[in-house]
Amino acid sequence: VPAADFQPPLFTPELP
């Protein structure tokens, strides 16, 4: 798995 494809969930704005 390429590191560029790996995106850690730093912030996930949950919009209603």
Sine and cosine of phi, psi and omega as CSV:
sin_phi,cos_phi,sin_psi,cos_psi,sin_omega,cos_omega
0.00,0.00,0.88,-0.48,-0.01,-1.00
-0.90,0.44,0.66,-0.75,-0.04,-1.00
-0.90,0.43,-0.48,0.88,-0.03,-1.00
-0.94,0.35,-0.46,0.89,-0.02,-1.00
-1.00,0.08,-0.25,0.97,-0.03,-1.00
-1.00,0.02,0.93,-0.36,0.01,-1.00
-0.90,-0.44,0.95,-0.30,0.04,-1.00
-0.93,0.37,0.72,-0.69,0.01,-1.00
-0.91,0.41,0.99,0.11,0.00,-1.00
-0.95,0.31,-0.76,0.65,0.04,-1.00
-0.54,-0.84,0.76,-0.65,0.00,-1.00
-0.80,-0.60,0.99,-0.11,0.00,-1.00
-0.92,0.38,0.95,-0.30,-0.01,-1.00
-1.00,0.02,0.96,-0.28,0.01,-1.00
-1.00,-0.05,0.69,-0.72,-0.02,-1.00
-0.92,0.40,0.00,0.00,0.00,0.00
